[in-house]
Amino acid sequence: MGNVRNNTESQFEKLNSDQSIYEVIRIIDGVALFLEDHFNRLRQSMKIQGIPFHMDCNEFKHNIQYLAEENKTLNGNIRFVYLKAKNEIKWTFSIIPHSYPAREEYLKGVTIDLFFAERENPNAKVIQATIREGANKMIADQKLYEVLLVNRDNLITEGSRSNVFFVKDNVFYTAPASSVLVGVTRKKVIECLYKLEYMLVEEAVISSEIGNYDAVFLTGTSPGILPVQSIGNQIIDTSHPLVRKLMKQYDDLIALYIQNEKKIR
């Protein structure tokens, strides 16, 4: 059972459990950004969870394009959910509400804080309701943009819906792939770091040492690369020159991808 829909809420979403696999793809100027990478991560999540998946990349892409075109969506987010319930496979594509950072937030950064929780099976993009609800409540109560998850060893792993990078002495740090959901944007940012010949260390930051770092930024499907101005009471500089160059490199990568996709249509 599967369907492509144009609504943002349905009875199907209410069936979501901690075993629901999902993916969110951003549409920019009518192009599904980094679609192949999203599809490969989706397949990996299915494999980790032991859920059969019989859709190929062409069908996945067709469904996204069809939904976007039918709803005249040139810019926005599309969410794919795949669920095995009572021996029945259910899946859906839906256009979902989106909120992208304002230009001022890219310049001045956003406010975030620490949330002490860790995901089970972090490499699989599954809906873990308990963590999501707790994180969302903290974000709403404290008027934050995001919270960073801190595990039992007091290591910062990732955001509730993003990955995070720290910068110290011109070296970039991020938690290793084995302990986080490897975001598509994270992957592309690492490609940009290597192209710029910046040094990257895949090592989680200790939560009590965030004050020792020169810059912090989030990465994700909706925000791209987004500087952080504070974590709790710790104020952070948002004008780091290497981060600004990285943001420009990532924007150029997006522009090139969109250009190439339009050429092959």
C-alpha positions as CSV (number, residue, x, y, z in Angstrom):
1,M,0.0,0.0,0.0
2,G,1.3,3.4,-0.9
3,N,0.2,6.8,-2.0
4,V,1.4,10.3,-3.0
5,R,-0.6,13.0,-1.4
6,N,-0.7,16.8,-1.2
7,N,-1.9,17.2,2.4
8,T,0.2,17.9,5.4
9,E,-1.6,15.7,8.0
10,S,-3.5,12.5,7.8
11,Q,-4.5,9.4,9.6
12,F,-1.4,7.7,8.3
13,E,1.0,10.1,10.1
14,K,-0.8,9.0,13.4
15,L,0.4,5.5,12.8
16,N,4.0,6.6,13.1
17,S,6.0,4.7,15.7
18,D,9.6,4.4,16.7
19,Q,10.0,1.9,13.8
20,S,8.7,4.3,11.1
21,I,11.4,5.2,8.5
22,Y,11.3,8.6,7.1
23,E,13.2,11.1,4.9
24,V,12.8,14.8,4.2
25,I,13.9,16.2,0.9
26,R,14.1,19.9,0.1
27,I,12.8,21.3,-3.2
28,I,14.6,24.3,-4.5
29,D,13.5,25.9,-7.8
30,G,11.6,22.7,-8.6
31,V,14.6,20.4,-8.0
32,A,14.8,17.8,-5.3
33,L,18.1,18.6,-3.7
34,F,20.7,15.7,-3.4
35,L,17.9,13.2,-4.1
36,E,20.3,10.3,-4.7
37,D,22.0,10.8,-1.4
38,H,18.6,10.9,0.4
39,F,17.5,7.7,-1.3
40,N,20.8,5.9,-0.4
41,R,20.4,6.9,3.2
42,L,16.8,5.7,3.1
43,R,17.9,2.3,1.9
44,Q,20.5,2.1,4.6
45,S,17.9,2.9,7.3
46,M,15.7,0.1,5.9
47,K,18.6,-2.3,6.1
48,I,19.5,-1.4,9.6
49,Q,15.8,-1.8,10.8
50,G,15.4,-5.0,8.8
51,I,12.4,-3.7,6.9
52,P,12.0,-4.8,3.2
53,F,12.1,-2.0,0.7
54,H,11.1,-2.6,-3.0
55,M,11.2,0.9,-4.4
56,D,14.1,2.0,-6.7
57,C,15.6,5.4,-7.1
58,N,13.7,6.2,-10.3
59,E,10.3,5.5,-8.7
60,F,11.3,7.5,-5.6
61,K,12.3,10.4,-7.8
62,H,9.2,10.2,-9.9
63,N,6.9,10.3,-6.9
64,I,8.6,13.4,-5.6
65,Q,8.5,15.2,-8.9
66,Y,4.8,14.2,-9.4
67,L,3.8,15.5,-6.0
68,A,5.8,18.8,-6.4
69,E,4.4,19.4,-9.9
70,E,0.8,18.6,-9.0
71,N,0.9,21.0,-6.1
72,K,3.0,23.6,-8.0
73,T,5.6,23.4,-5.3
74,L,8.9,25.0,-6.6
75,N,10.3,25.5,-3.1
76,G,9.5,23.5,0.1
77,N,9.9,20.2,1.9
78,I,8.6,16.7,1.0
79,R,8.4,14.0,3.6
80,F,8.5,10.3,2.8
81,V,7.3,7.9,5.5
82,Y,7.6,4.1,5.3
83,L,6.0,1.8,7.9
84,K,5.5,-1.9,8.3
85,A,2.4,-2.4,10.5
86,K,0.6,-5.7,11.1
87,N,2.4,-7.3,8.2
88,E,1.3,-4.6,5.8
89,I,3.6,-2.1,4.2
90,K,2.4,1.5,4.2
91,W,4.2,4.4,2.6
92,T,3.4,8.0,1.7
93,F,4.9,11.2,0.2
94,S,3.5,14.4,1.6
95,I,4.3,18.1,1.3
96,I,5.0,19.3,4.9
97,P,5.2,22.7,6.5
98,H,8.7,24.2,6.4
99,S,10.5,27.0,8.1
100,Y,13.8,28.2,6.8
101,P,16.1,30.5,8.7
102,A,15.9,34.2,8.0
103,R,18.8,36.0,6.4
104,E,19.5,37.6,9.8
105,E,19.9,34.2,11.4
106,Y,22.6,33.2,8.9
107,L,24.4,36.5,9.8
108,K,23.9,36.6,13.6
109,G,23.4,32.9,14.3
110,V,20.8,31.1,16.3
111,T,20.2,30.2,20.0
112,I,20.4,26.6,21.1
113,D,21.0,24.5,24.2
114,L,21.9,21.0,25.5
115,F,19.4,18.2,25.8
116,F,20.6,15.1,27.7
117,A,19.4,12.1,25.6
118,E,20.7,9.7,23.0
119,R,19.1,7.8,20.1
120,E,18.9,4.1,19.7
121,N,20.3,3.0,16.4
122,P,21.5,6.6,15.5
123,N,22.4,5.6,11.9
124,A,18.8,4.8,11.0
125,K,16.4,7.7,10.3
126,V,13.5,6.5,12.4
127,I,10.9,8.4,14.3
128,Q,11.8,8.2,18.0
129,A,8.8,9.8,19.6
130,T,10.1,10.2,23.2
131,I,13.2,12.1,22.2
132,R,11.4,14.2,19.6
133,E,8.7,15.2,22.0
134,G,11.2,16.1,24.8
135,A,13.4,18.1,22.4
136,N,10.4,19.9,20.9
137,K,9.1,20.8,24.4
138,M,12.5,22.2,25.4
139,I,12.8,24.2,22.2
140,A,9.3,25.7,22.6
141,D,9.6,26.4,26.3
142,Q,13.0,28.2,25.9
143,K,12.3,29.7,22.5
144,L,15.3,27.9,21.0
145,Y,16.1,27.1,17.4
146,E,17.5,23.6,18.2
147,V,18.9,21.4,21.0
148,L,22.0,19.3,20.9
149,L,21.8,15.7,22.2
150,V,24.3,14.8,24.9
151,N,24.9,11.1,25.6
152,R,25.7,9.3,28.9
153,D,29.4,10.1,28.5
154,N,28.6,13.8,28.3
155,L,29.5,13.9,24.6
156,I,27.6,16.1,22.2
157,T,26.5,13.8,19.3
158,E,24.1,15.8,17.1
159,G,21.0,18.0,17.1
160,S,17.5,16.7,17.5
161,R,17.0,17.4,13.8
162,S,20.5,18.4,12.6
163,N,24.2,17.6,12.8
164,V,26.6,19.9,14.5
165,F,30.2,21.0,13.9
166,F,32.6,22.8,16.2
167,V,35.7,24.8,15.1
168,K,38.9,25.3,17.2
169,D,42.2,26.7,15.9
170,N,40.9,26.4,12.4
171,V,40.2,22.6,12.8
172,F,36.6,21.4,12.3
173,Y,35.2,18.8,14.7
174,T,32.0,16.7,14.4
175,A,30.9,13.5,16.1
176,P,31.9,10.3,14.2
177,A,29.5,8.8,11.8
178,S,29.0,5.7,14.0
179,S,27.3,7.8,16.7
180,V,25.0,10.0,14.6
181,L,22.4,10.0,11.9
182,V,24.7,10.8,9.0
183,G,22.8,13.7,7.5
184,V,22.9,14.4,3.7
185,T,23.9,18.0,4.4
186,R,26.6,16.8,6.8
187,K,28.0,14.6,4.1
188,K,28.0,17.4,1.5
189,V,29.6,19.8,4.1
190,I,32.4,17.3,4.7
191,E,32.9,17.2,0.9
192,C,33.2,21.0,0.9
193,L,35.7,20.9,3.8
194,Y,37.9,18.6,1.9
195,K,37.7,20.7,-1.3
196,L,38.7,23.7,0.7
197,E,41.5,21.7,2.3
198,Y,40.3,22.4,5.8
199,M,41.2,19.9,8.5
200,L,38.4,17.8,9.9
201,V,38.5,15.6,13.0
202,E,35.5,13.2,13.6
203,E,35.5,13.4,17.3
204,A,32.6,14.3,19.7
205,V,33.0,17.4,21.8
206,I,32.6,17.1,25.6
207,S,29.6,19.2,26.7
208,S,31.6,20.9,29.5
209,E,34.2,22.2,27.0
210,I,32.1,24.1,24.5
211,G,33.6,27.3,25.7
212,N,36.9,26.3,24.3
213,Y,35.7,26.4,20.7
214,D,35.8,29.3,18.3
215,A,32.7,28.7,16.3
216,V,29.8,26.3,16.1
217,F,27.3,25.6,13.3
218,L,24.4,23.3,12.5
219,T,23.8,21.4,9.3
220,G,20.5,20.1,8.0
221,T,18.1,19.8,5.1
222,S,16.2,23.0,5.8
223,P,18.9,25.3,7.3
224,G,21.9,24.2,5.2
225,I,24.8,25.6,7.2
226,L,23.6,27.7,10.1
227,P,25.9,29.5,12.6
228,V,25.2,29.3,16.3
229,Q,25.4,32.4,18.5
230,S,24.9,30.7,21.9
231,I,24.6,27.3,23.6
232,G,22.8,28.0,26.9
233,N,24.8,30.8,28.5
234,Q,27.8,30.3,26.4
235,I,28.2,33.1,23.7
236,I,29.8,32.1,20.5
237,D,31.4,34.1,17.7
238,T,29.4,33.8,14.4
239,S,31.9,35.7,12.1
240,H,34.6,33.0,11.8
241,P,36.2,33.5,8.3
242,L,36.6,29.8,7.6
243,V,32.9,29.1,8.4
244,R,31.9,31.9,6.1
245,K,34.0,30.5,3.3
246,L,32.5,27.1,3.9
247,M,28.9,28.5,3.7
248,K,29.8,30.1,0.3
249,Q,31.3,26.8,-0.9
250,Y,28.1,24.9,0.1
251,D,25.9,27.4,-1.6
252,D,27.9,27.0,-4.8
253,L,27.5,23.2,-4.6
254,I,23.7,23.6,-4.4
255,A,23.7,25.9,-7.3
256,L,25.8,23.5,-9.4
257,Y,23.5,20.6,-8.5
258,I,20.4,22.4,-9.5
259,Q,22.0,23.6,-12.7
260,N,23.0,20.0,-13.7
261,E,19.6,18.6,-12.8
262,K,17.8,21.0,-15.0
263,K,20.1,20.2,-17.9
264,I,19.2,16.5,-17.9
265,R,15.4,17.1,-17.8
